[in-house]
Amino acid sequence: MIRLAEDPDPIIYDRVKVELVKMGETIIPDLENHWSDYRTEDQHRERLFEIIRHIRVNEIKGELEKWRASSNRDLLRGATIISKFQFPHLDHSTIEVEFEKIKQKVWLEINDEHTAFEIVKIFNHVLFDICGFQIGESSFYSPQNSLIHSVLESKKGNQLSLSMIYSIIAQKLEIPIYGIDLPNQFVLGFVDQFQTLKMLGLDEHERNILFYINPVSKGRIFDQNEIEHYLKSLNLPLRNDYFVPCSNTEILKRLIGDLSNAYNKVGEAQKVRELQELNHVLGA
């Protein structure tokens, strides 16, 4: 059937393509063998590549559907699924091992007596001083700055990927640090899980955030006044959802959006369309 994909009749090709895509991942090795055969003509090679891409995107959509249906929507698992868009052979367990190594470094420095500020100071020291994570200044819009496994390897990311790594490590240690999705920005919030603010008599403080963290500036701590000033500078309303943690689903949608922008800047229109398909799986 793979040879039938060479047929010059577009109707026949479309039918063959549908059948090959239905076969899923199991047919990919055979498609790749034909693609790499030096006797394969360029037009046929392009068709095989198109079929392979279609199958892989379908597999990622299937994984995202399972992720969305899961009870916890684990952020690391979701980010790994998105990374497979560019690197289909990624092994989640390998990435998990790398996160466990970083988690161990932080865990060794923390004890129950540390305050929230002291905990963040330890996080900043481990992630930015010891591990060397930093903002990727060159090729800022490169997709590699968004793909979590690439950031783990290069130690260079953007505001979203650095925030994800920070938050994932924190949640593995049961420390309530979560993502805050702002217009053109992404930061973190340390949740006041023990209602310390209310015990201090600050009942009007409904946002339940002790303070905010900016991983781009090596974990600088700031308060909600800075967010208010930022929003006012953009002539945007002070909506409550700009001050409180967003869901992991919203983070993945933001990640897909960042990747779409990156691929759009380098003229990868097909990948932008495929990412829109993935975004659709996550819902409105």
Beta strands, then each sheet from edge to edge (+ up, - down):
strand 1: 134-135
strand 2: 156-157
strand 3: 177-182
strand 4: 185-191
strand 5: 209-214
strand 6: 220-222
sheet 1: 1+ 2+
sheet 2: 3+ 4- 5+ 6-
end
